[in-house]
Amino acid sequence: MPKLKLKTHKGSSKVFTKRKNDVKMGHQGRNHNTGKKSSSFSRAGRKVATLSKADANRLKKVQF
């Protein structure tokens, strides 16, 4: 009997990206209502955020 495939967790796949050694994630609050948010907030959101090693180990069970 063939092994069942895991489905991709769609919520996680929209937030996280696997890289060679770590997991990259986006910042919150960048999709809409950006006119009222400060420009320093927008600049800070452009930087790459990486997930901590402990949280990355928890996400290994979820396919994304």
N, C-alpha and C positions, 0 to 999 in steps of 0.2 A: 504494500500500500504506500503511495507517495506521501511525502511529508507535506503538511499544510504550510502555505506561505503566510507570512505575517503581513497584515495590511499596514500601509503607511498612516501614521497618526497625522492627520491633516492640520490640526492646530499647531503641532510642534514643527511641521515642515515649513509653515509660513513664518516662523519666528527664528528658528535655529538653522545653521549651516555647518556641516561637518568640514573641518579642515584637517591637515595632516596630524597635528598633535593636540588640537583643542577644538572647542565648539564656539563658533561666532554667533552673536545674536544682535538684533537691532535694538534701537532705543524706542521707548514708548512716546506717544504723543506727537507723532510726525505726519499723521495721515490727513487730518482736517482741522479746521479752526486755527490755522497757523498765523493768521493775521494779528490775533490778539496776544500771541506768545512772543516773548522777547527774542531778539536776534542772538543773544548769547545762548539761549536755550536751543535755538536752531543750529548754531555752530557746534554745540556740545553733542547734539544728536547725530552729527555726521561722523563722529569718531567711532572706530570699531570697538565693540564691547565683547569681551570673552567671558565665557562661563567659567565658574570656579571648578577646580578639579573634583571636589566633592559632588557638586551638582551634575557634572559631566558623567561621573560614575553612575549616578541615579538614572540618567537618561539613556544609558546603554541598553536598557530593556525595551525602550520605546524606539521603534523604527521611524526615522524621519529623513 
